[in-house]
Every structure is written in C-alpha cells, then in structure tokens.
Amino acid sequence: MGRDHCGIPPPARAAVARESTGPSFLVNATHILLCASLPVSHRKCPARGNTEQLARQAAQGIPDQMDTTWLRLRDYPLQPFEDWRHTTGVYPQPEGHARTLLDATMAASDIVFVAPVYWYSVPTDLKRYLDEWSAWLRVPDLGFRQGMHSKRFWTIATSAGTPEQARPMLESIRLCVSYFGAPFMGELLGNGSKPGDSLNDPVVRDAAQRFFHQ
Ligand SMILES: Cc1cc2nc3c(=O)[nH]c(=O)nc-3n(C[C@H](O)[C@H](O)[C@H](O)COP(=O)(O)O)c2cc1C
C-alpha cells in the first residue's frame, strides 16, 4: 500500500473470500447493476486494473439473456453531500447524475459493488454514492427504502494487503446493505497491486469464474 500501483512488485500472497446465502445465486436476478468505483487508467498504465479484471471475469458467469449494466461512478460525479435531515427533512427528486444513479439503482434486482480497497475503506466515489442513499431515503414518494429492501447485493474487491486488512471495507458494505434488511449474496476478494496480479492467482481466477453460479 502507499506506492504507485503501476510499478510495484507482485503481491506476497493472494486472497479470496467467498460467502453466499444459497446455491442458485442468480436465480431471482432480473437486472444486474455492476456499480464500479474504479480509477481512471493512467497513460503510463493503461491496462485495466485488478478490480475491473476480476469483475469482468466474474461477469462472464452471468447468463447472456440477463440484463447487465456497468455503471462507472466516475462518469457520474455528484455534488458534495448536504445533510438536510434536520432542516427541510426532505430532498427533491434528484436531477442530473444523481437521477441517473438513482434510476440505475432502482431498476436493478442485484447490485454488485466493484471497488478496490482504499485506505481500509471504499474509494471516494463509492462512498459519495452511498451518502446519496441518505438523500434518496428522504425523497417523498420514492419508496427507496422499500426498493432497496428487495434487492440483492454483492461485492467484488481487490486489495494489496491481507484479507484481514480488507475486512473493514467489506464489512462496511455489508453493514450498509443490512441497514435495508436486504440480502447480501457474497463477496469476491482478489489480491494484487499492478494490473494482472489478481487474476494471476488460479484460486482467485477460479473463484471469479464461480462467483455468480456454482
Ligand atoms: C489510494 C490507495 C489506497 C490504498 N489503500 C489500500 C489499503 O488500505 N489496503 C490494501 O490492502 N490495499 C490498498 N491499496 C492497494 C489497492 O487496493 C490494490 O492495489 C488494488 O488491487 C488496486 O485495484 P486496481 O488495480 O483495480 O486499481 C490502495 C491503493 C491506493 C491507490
């Protein structure tokens, strides 16, 4: 951690964690939203990063006929979050990027968070997206809480450290999901630093291939 991930040595070890609530993971899925919090490729390091590679490998397990949307959060930057809970108490219908993110969120049966571990937590744009949930909860007649309750959630993440060091980030997402009483389906954790590290590990690659089905 803390060094440019374009030029660092290969990881000391690979890690994968997989948990799930049942055998037929996609059986109730109608529309899968891959909500990706990924860095912009640097011109000196144009390859897809570990997290995107891992997610794309896993997504190959999604049946062709299933609606799948990739949403790169960086493409939909949000204004700084404003806490109006104790002033107006409500938020207006979202517009612009927030509207796009909300509509994509509401349309999905399954939401897959795709993000590297940054400082033991989620990257900024994913955090900012999660903060927006607090506004959407207070948009009159939106039914956000109820809508979220019936979705299913997944996480695909990579980190350069040990699985234990990735726990706070993974647990943070789990807690956000449990706030809505929604089912958490599983998490896939790869280990790596420079692009390609993660899928170089056969255990991780195999887990990615099986992530959405058995
Ligand atoms: C800003 C920043 C913070 C990071 N913080 C952590 C961390 O807290 N724990 C960790 O294990 N790895 C950390 N890493 C390493 C990345 O999680 C790891 O290199 C990951 O594979 C990068 O994903 P990517 O290739 O998709 O960009 C950090 C990397 C960056 C750039």
Ligand as a Chemical Component Dictionary entry (heavy atoms), coordinates in Angstrom:
data_LIG
# 
_chem_comp.id                   LIG 
_chem_comp.type                 NON-POLYMER 
_chem_comp.pdbx_formal_charge   0 
_chem_comp.three_letter_code    LIG 
# 
loop_
_chem_comp_atom.comp_id 
_chem_comp_atom.atom_id 
_chem_comp_atom.alt_atom_id 
_chem_comp_atom.type_symbol 
_chem_comp_atom.charge 
_chem_comp_atom.model_Cartn_x 
_chem_comp_atom.model_Cartn_y 
_chem_comp_atom.model_Cartn_z 
_chem_comp_atom.pdbx_ordinal 
LIG C1  C1  C 0 -5.191 5.369  -2.678 1  
LIG C2  C2  C 0 -4.923 3.914  -2.431 2  
LIG C3  C3  C 0 -5.184 3.388  -1.195 3  
LIG C4  C4  C 0 -4.998 2.022  -0.960 4  
LIG N1  N1  N 0 -5.279 1.516  0.268  5  
LIG C5  C5  C 0 -5.161 0.193  0.491  6  
LIG C6  C6  C 0 -5.492 -0.371 1.745  7  
LIG O1  O1  O 0 -5.928 0.294  2.673  8  
LIG N2  N2  N 0 -5.325 -1.711 1.931  9  
LIG C7  C7  C 0 -4.848 -2.507 0.913  10 
LIG O2  O2  O 0 -4.723 -3.709 1.108  11 
LIG N3  N3  N 0 -4.547 -2.013 -0.304 12 
LIG C8  C8  C 0 -4.679 -0.679 -0.533 13 
LIG N4  N4  N 0 -4.378 -0.157 -1.760 14 
LIG C9  C9  C 0 -3.969 -1.069 -2.829 15 
LIG C10 C10 C 0 -5.138 -1.413 -3.764 16 
LIG O3  O3  O 0 -6.273 -1.836 -3.043 17 
LIG C11 C11 C 0 -4.733 -2.532 -4.696 18 
LIG O4  O4  O 0 -3.558 -2.190 -5.376 19 
LIG C12 C12 C 0 -5.839 -2.850 -5.695 20 
LIG O5  O5  O 0 -5.558 -4.063 -6.347 21 
LIG C13 C13 C 0 -5.958 -1.763 -6.727 22 
LIG O6  O6  O 0 -7.025 -2.090 -7.580 23 
LIG P1  P1  P 0 -6.979 -1.703 -9.122 24 
LIG O7  O7  O 0 -5.834 -2.470 -9.749 25 
LIG O8  O8  O 0 -8.316 -2.124 -9.643 26 
LIG O9  O9  O 0 -6.774 -0.214 -9.201 27 
LIG C14 C14 C 0 -4.520 1.196  -2.008 28 
LIG C15 C15 C 0 -4.244 1.748  -3.259 29 
LIG C16 C16 C 0 -4.431 3.087  -3.472 30 
LIG C17 C17 C 0 -4.130 3.671  -4.848 31 
# 
loop_
_chem_comp_bond.comp_id 
_chem_comp_bond.atom_id_1 
_chem_comp_bond.atom_id_2 
_chem_comp_bond.value_order 
_chem_comp_bond.pdbx_ordinal 
LIG C1  C2  SING 1  
LIG C2  C3  SING 2  
LIG C2  C16 DOUB 3  
LIG C3  C4  DOUB 4  
LIG C4  N1  SING 5  
LIG C4  C14 SING 6  
LIG N1  C5  DOUB 7  
LIG C5  C6  SING 8  
LIG C5  C8  SING 9  
LIG C6  O1  DOUB 10 
LIG C6  N2  SING 11 
LIG N2  C7  SING 12 
LIG C7  O2  DOUB 13 
LIG C7  N3  SING 14 
LIG N3  C8  DOUB 15 
LIG C8  N4  SING 16 
LIG N4  C9  SING 17 
LIG N4  C14 SING 18 
LIG C9  C10 SING 19 
LIG C10 O3  SING 20 
LIG C10 C11 SING 21 
LIG C11 O4  SING 22 
LIG C11 C12 SING 23 
LIG C12 O5  SING 24 
LIG C12 C13 SING 25 
LIG C13 O6  SING 26 
LIG O6  P1  SING 27 
LIG P1  O7  DOUB 28 
LIG P1  O8  SING 29 
LIG P1  O9  SING 30 
LIG C14 C15 DOUB 31 
LIG C15 C16 SING 32 
LIG C16 C17 SING 33 
# 
